[in-house]
Amino acid sequence: MNKAAFEAFQQRREAGNAALLDTESLAIKRFMGLDKTVYGAGALDVGTKELLGLVASMVLRCNDCIDYHLKRCVEEGHGKAELDEAISVALMVGGSIVIPHARHAALTLQALLD
């Protein structure tokens, strides 16, 4: 993934979130609020929670989630070595089916770190 593709993803994600939150559904609003709460500072720091989110996203095979958590991990100060280790944990937990998503993560990480 190149930087332009990543920026397009971010714009699509932001527009999608805005459309999703343009609702009267209390359940949707609460779920989205819970997401912010869970990834906020607590007994675990935000950076650690983002690494956990990255691993879970890889095992669940959600490329949009992988991209989001990679961006947040970089923003939280995690470097390539730490992210490579998190990717290796996801591969161990998820097995070979995670390999295509590890490739995706590697390309996204290149775009984020270049």
Secondary structure, DSSP 8 states (H G I E B T S, - for coil): --HHHHHHHHHHHHHHHHHHHSSS-HHHHHHHHHHHHHTSSSSS-HHHHHHHHHHHHHHHT-HHHHHHHHHHHHHTT--HHHHHHHHHHHHHHHGGGGHHHHHHHHHHHHHHH-
